[in-house]
């Protein structure tokens, strides 16, 4: 080895017998490194710190420095497709999801609920015997009942009078039953009415309403009546029929006892 001042050249046999040259630098104990601007050897991400390495420009010594987490440096991301809203779940626009910090970093805006698609169910028309129902509003998509219906009042009966009977002189009448021709039910029962009783008798003794004989009327007498040879001399009546003679005998016997 040859030495001159601060360095020496050293030769050694290599595989190719070529001489090898080395620089030998003398460093004293108070030597201060001269660091370069450094190189990022590991970038910081949204979930992990990074590393920056500095090299001495004189002796090539190195040192490292930790780089703080970079919240906006997302390197492990997934693109998500948009989802449509329904009437029970909100949808979202397309977005980008970071698998490291577990959050969406762009997009994924919430969309409002979609409107229900209502249809009417359980509707029922009112009748004269039962209430009706307007029906419930039910969504054809989510099957939820959106609004409840309300009752519909019963309809009025369609009434007619049956079994009516007029009173006569001798028989009671009946006001008649109220009958619904829609539901075929008797809604209310009638009541009996009193017999009318006979009206005045006509000249023959018959009721002027029903014609029934209700009064015996003696035959009209002439203004100067002549004795009827067939009349009973005791009562003045003409007794006819097969027992007329018997009545005459009976009247004559009564006349004897009255003396």
C-alpha positions in Angstrom: 0.0 0.0 0.0 1.2 3.4 -0.9 0.1 6.4 1.3 0.3 10.0 0.4 -1.3 12.7 2.6 -4.9 11.8 3.4 -5.5 8.8 1.2 -3.9 5.6 0.1 -4.3 3.4 -2.8 -4.6 -0.3 -2.2 -4.2 -2.9 -4.7 -5.4 -6.4 -4.4 -5.8 -9.2 -6.7 -9.3 -9.7 -7.9 -10.7 -12.5 -9.9 -9.6 -10.6 -13.0 -6.3 -9.6 -11.5 -7.4 -6.0 -11.9 -6.2 -3.6 -9.2 -8.8 -2.3 -6.7 -8.8 1.3 -5.6 -10.3 2.6 -2.3 -10.6 6.1 -0.9 -9.7 6.2 2.8 -11.1 9.3 4.6 -10.0 10.3 8.0 -12.8 11.4 10.2 -12.3 13.0 13.5 -14.7 12.5 16.4 -16.2 15.9 16.1 -17.4 15.4 12.5 -20.9 16.7 11.6 -22.9 15.0 8.8 -24.1 17.0 5.9 -27.6 15.6 5.1 -29.3 15.9 1.8 -33.0 16.9 1.4 -34.0 13.3 2.0 -36.1 10.8 0.0 -39.5 9.4 0.9 -38.9 5.7 1.2 -42.4 4.9 2.4 -45.3 7.2 1.7 -47.8 8.0 4.5 -51.4 6.9 3.9 -54.8 7.7 5.6 -54.1 4.9 8.1 -50.3 4.5 8.4 -47.3 6.7 8.9 -44.5 7.0 6.3 -40.7 7.1 6.3 -38.2 9.7 4.9 -34.6 8.7 4.6 -31.7 11.3 4.6 -28.2 10.6 3.4 -24.9 12.3 4.4 -23.3 13.8 1.3 -19.9 13.3 2.8 -19.9 9.8 4.3 -23.1 8.4 2.9 -24.5 7.7 6.4 -28.3 7.5 6.6 -31.0 8.4 9.0 -34.8 8.0 8.9 -37.7 10.3 9.9 -41.4 9.3 10.4 -43.9 11.0 8.2 -47.3 11.6 9.9 -50.4 10.0 8.7 -51.8 11.7 5.6 -55.7 11.8 6.0 -56.3 12.4 2.3 -53.9 9.8 0.9 -56.3 6.8 0.3 -54.5 4.0 -1.5 -56.9 1.1 -0.9 -60.2 2.1 -2.3 -63.3 0.5 -3.9 -65.7 2.1 -6.3 -69.4 1.4 -5.3 -72.3 1.6 -7.7 -75.4 3.8 -7.1 -78.4 2.2 -5.4 -82.0 3.3 -6.1 -84.3 4.5 -3.3 -87.4 2.5 -2.5 -90.4 3.5 -0.4 -88.8 2.0 2.7 -85.0 2.5 2.1 -83.0 5.5 0.9 -80.7 5.1 -2.1 -77.2 6.5 -2.7 -75.2 7.9 -5.6 -72.1 6.1 -6.8 -69.1 6.5 -4.4 -65.5 5.7 -3.5 -65.0 3.7 -0.3 -61.6 3.6 1.5 -61.0 0.1 2.9 -58.3 1.4 5.3 -60.1 4.1 7.1 -63.5 2.5 6.6 -65.4 5.5 5.1 -66.6 6.9 1.8 -64.2 9.5 0.5 -66.4 10.8 -2.3 -69.9 10.4 -3.7 -72.4 8.1 -1.9 -74.8 10.9 -1.4 -78.1 9.9 0.3 -81.2 10.0 -1.9 -84.7 10.6 -0.6 -87.2 7.8 -0.2 -89.3 6.9 -3.2 -93.1 7.5 -3.1 -95.4 4.6 -2.1 -97.4 3.0 -4.8 -100.9 2.8 -3.2 -103.9 0.6 -4.1 -107.2 0.2 -2.3 -107.9 -3.0 -0.4 -110.7 -4.3 1.8 -113.3 -1.8 0.4 -116.9 -2.9 1.0 -120.2 -1.2 -0.1 -122.7 -0.4 2.5 -126.1 -2.2 2.5 -129.3 -1.7 4.5 -128.1 -4.4 7.0 -124.4 -3.8 7.3 -121.9 -0.9 7.3 -119.5 -0.4 4.4 -115.8 0.4 4.4 -113.9 2.9 2.2 -110.9 0.5 2.1 -107.2 0.7 3.2 -104.5 2.3 1.1 -101.8 -0.4 0.8 -98.5 0.0 -1.0 -98.0 -2.5 -3.8 -94.2 -2.4 -3.4 -93.6 -2.7 0.4 -97.1 -4.1 1.3 -97.4 -1.7 4.2 -100.8 -0.1 5.0 -100.3 3.6 4.3 -103.7 4.8 5.6 -106.7 3.1 7.2 -110.1 3.5 5.7 -113.3 4.6 7.5 -116.7 3.0 8.0 -119.6 3.9 5.7 -123.1 4.2 7.3 -125.8 1.7 6.5 -128.2 2.5 3.7 -131.8 3.1 4.3 -134.2 0.2 3.8 -136.4 0.1 0.7 -139.8 -0.3 2.4 -143.1 -1.6 1.2 -146.2 -2.5 3.2 -147.4 -6.1 3.2 -150.2 -8.1 5.0 -152.3 -5.0 5.2 -156.0 -5.7 5.9 -158.9 -3.3 6.2 -161.3 -3.6 9.1 -164.9 -4.5 8.4 -168.1 -4.0 10.4 -167.5 -7.3 12.2 -163.8 -8.2 11.8 -160.6 -6.4 13.0 -158.1 -5.1 10.4 -154.3 -4.9 10.3 -152.1 -1.9 9.5 -149.5 -4.1 7.7 -145.9 -5.0 8.2 -143.0 -2.8 6.8 -140.9 -5.1 4.6 -137.6 -4.3 2.9 -137.5 -5.4 -0.8 -133.7 -5.1 -0.8 -132.7 -7.3 2.1 -136.0 -9.3 2.2 -136.5 -8.7 5.9 -139.5 -7.6 7.9 -138.4 -4.3 9.5 -141.4 -3.7 11.7 -144.6 -5.4 12.6 -148.0 -3.8 12.2 -150.9 -3.7 14.6 -154.5 -4.7 14.7 -157.3 -2.2 14.1 -160.7 -2.5 15.7 -163.8 -3.7 13.8 -165.8 -0.7 12.5 -169.2 -1.9 13.8 -172.3 -1.7 11.6 -173.3 1.5 10.0 -177.0 2.6 9.9 -179.5 0.2 8.6 -181.3 0.9 5.3 -185.0 0.7 4.8 -184.8 -3.1 4.6 -182.8 -3.3 7.9 -179.5 -4.0 6.2 -176.2 -2.4 7.1 -175.4 0.3 4.6 -171.7 -0.7 4.8 -171.6 -4.4 4.6 -175.2 -5.3 3.6 -175.8 -7.6 6.5 -179.3 -7.7 7.9 -179.1 -6.0 11.3 -182.6 -4.8 12.1 -186.1 -6.1 11.6 -188.3 -3.5 10.0 -192.1 -3.9 10.2 -193.9 -3.6 6.9 -195.2 -0.2 6.2 -198.9 0.2 7.0 -201.5 2.1 4.9 -202.9 5.2 6.3 -206.3 3.4 6.9 -205.2 -0.1 7.5 -207.7 -2.8 7.0 -207.5 -5.8 9.3 -205.6 -8.7 7.7 -207.8 -11.7 7.9 -204.6 -13.8 8.3 -203.4 -11.7 11.2 -203.4 -13.0 14.7 -206.3 -11.3 16.6 -204.3 -11.3 19.8 -200.9 -9.8 18.5 -201.8 -8.5 15.1 -198.9 -10.3 13.4 -199.3 -12.5 10.4 -197.8 -15.9 11.3 -196.8 -17.8 8.3 -194.9 -20.9 7.7 -195.6 -24.5 8.7 -195.9 -23.5 12.4 -198.1 -20.4 11.9 -201.2 -22.2 13.1 -199.4 -23.4 16.3 -198.4 -19.8 17.1 -202.0 -18.7 16.7 -203.1 -21.5 19.2 -200.4 -20.5 21.6 -201.4 -16.8 21.5 -205.1 -17.7 22.1 -204.2 -19.7 25.2 -202.1 -16.8 26.5 -205.0 -14.5 25.9 -207.3 -16.8 28.1 -204.8 -16.6 31.1 -204.5 -12.8 30.7 -208.2 -12.3 31.3 
